[in-house]
Amino acid sequence: MVARTATLHSLDELIAAEERAFVDRQPRSGALHARAVRSLAGGVTSNWQISRPQPVFLERGEGSRIWDVDGNEYVDLHGGYGAGLAGHAHPAVVEAVRRQVARGTHFAQPNEDAVAVAENLARRFGLPTWRFMNSGTEATMDAVHLMRAATGRDLMVKIEGGYHGHHDSVQVSVMPEADEVGPAGRPHSVPSSSGVPSAISALTLVAPFNDLDSLAAILDEHAGEVAGLILEPIMMNAGIIHPDPGYLAGVKELLHAHGALLTFDEVKTGLTVGPGGVTALSGVEPDLVCLAKAIGGGLIAAAVGGSAELMEDVADGTYEMVGTFNGNPLSMAATRAMLEQVATPDAYARLATLAGRVREELSSTIAAHGLTAHVVSAGAKGCVTFSPAPVRDYRDFLELDDRFNHLHFLVQHNGGVFLPPWGKTEQWLISVQHDEADMDRFLANFERFAAGVAAAA
Ligand SMILES: Cc1ncc(COP(=O)(O)O)c(C=O)c1O
């Protein structure tokens, strides 16, 4: 790593040097991007693929590894923004898809796999009744609609710094700037995207994470008007932020006392923190759970699970939960394989061993180099947070210097490990196909990063 040389002194210089190396390693990605900008908006297929110093065009993936169009091989800890718990081309998923693709990929009628998937999710998450859709955004949109339909109320509460997809009701205070956020105990509702009518954003109230008093005040102020609250029970779009002991149970109690409902958005946490998500880990059962990303084993799948009473509003058409590709046979075949053959107790035991080793060795490296940082993890997910103290909410997260994570991303990338390119917001995912050799490479890169940062300080 360039950072080890004593001639480079500042973080910015280290970043500039790693960015040059990054671009030099990827001439074909650079050329493809230059071509792509003429026909694809921004040269990418989602705005979050626009990353510094340039997007990486990938060619293929197998097991725990991916290859870019320049032939560089990486240990994949990006995991497609946390969807890749199965790793790439997992034999069970490949077989399920191969079988189904030859038998027809779309009917818009229910099939047996859908029933098996619903039954499996009911066992894992404890919620009896399920429906399927195609993205996390659709899942949280349906959950928000259903909470409103069931209560006959318009107001929603979400957590400051929480991301739940790109529909109107949740595009509020996702990543607000310090000069927009308002008082800590009563955050402003800050629109997070253009194109969302202010009349709709105004229906979403914002509470700080880990703060029951603030939630109680909001519910009192709007007594009888709040349909429900949606939250990530472990926040995973602001690094990783764990709930304080008792917080989730307290949220549920407050909401129910006000006749309002609770949705856990487990799109990211879902199968990645454990077999039944935070729902099973915490023992706090919400009214609705949203799943997506990892459940499809790399294919396109999402789900909403709910209490029998609430899902009866779906069954009887009080709320029309619909979609042409919902429960699509290809997705259901892959999801069934994921649940029955990939996300198994053995796989979770192996993941725990790898994740435990990573946590311990990163912590030792941090201590050895005197970095102001700590490791936060949850099951197969983890991140390094560059602060001395645990981050408890979005306001703490705002204080973090993004440059450390960006440099870490670059050093890992140039060293053959692909992390998500989004600095302090994102975290790694270990898949069921990763092994000790993958972790060796990751840890060795981190050692070089830590030595570089310590030398530059
Ligand atoms: C917690 C959470 N909810 C919902 C979504 C939206 O999912 P999708 O991108 O599949 O629409 C995301 C995406 O990152 C997410 O992290």
The ligand as an SDF file (V2000), in Angstrom:
LIG
                    3D

 16 16  0  0  0  0  0  0  0  0999 V2000
  -33.2750   -1.3390    5.3070 C   0  0  0  0  0  0  0  0  0  0  0  0
  -33.6510   -1.2210    3.8600 C   0  0  0  0  0  0  0  0  0  0  0  0
  -34.9410   -1.1990    3.5230 N   0  0  0  0  0  0  0  0  0  0  0  0
  -35.3380   -1.1190    2.2470 C   0  0  0  0  0  0  0  0  0  0  0  0
  -34.4110   -1.0420    1.2240 C   0  0  0  0  0  0  0  0  0  0  0  0
  -34.8540   -0.9440   -0.1930 C   0  0  0  0  0  0  0  0  0  0  0  0
  -34.6080   -2.1370   -0.8550 O   0  0  0  0  0  0  0  0  0  0  0  0
  -34.5320   -2.1830   -2.4390 P   0  0  0  0  0  0  0  0  0  0  0  0
  -33.2600   -1.5000   -2.8220 O   0  0  0  0  0  0  0  0  0  0  0  0
  -34.5580   -3.6500   -2.7580 O   0  0  0  0  0  0  0  0  0  0  0  0
  -35.7390   -1.4710   -2.9610 O   0  0  0  0  0  0  0  0  0  0  0  0
  -33.0520   -1.0580    1.5270 C   0  0  0  0  0  0  0  0  0  0  0  0
  -32.0340   -0.9810    0.4630 C   0  0  0  0  0  0  0  0  0  0  0  0
  -30.8560   -0.8330    0.6930 O   0  0  0  0  0  0  0  0  0  0  0  0
  -32.6530   -1.1390    2.8960 C   0  0  0  0  0  0  0  0  0  0  0  0
  -31.3680   -1.1420    3.2500 O   0  0  0  0  0  0  0  0  0  0  0  0
  1  2  1  0
  2  3  1  0
  2 15  2  0
  3  4  2  0
  4  5  1  0
  5  6  1  0
  5 12  2  0
  6  7  1  0
  7  8  1  0
  8  9  2  0
  8 10  1  0
  8 11  1  0
 12 13  1  0
 12 15  1  0
 13 14  2  0
 15 16  1  0
M  END
$$$$
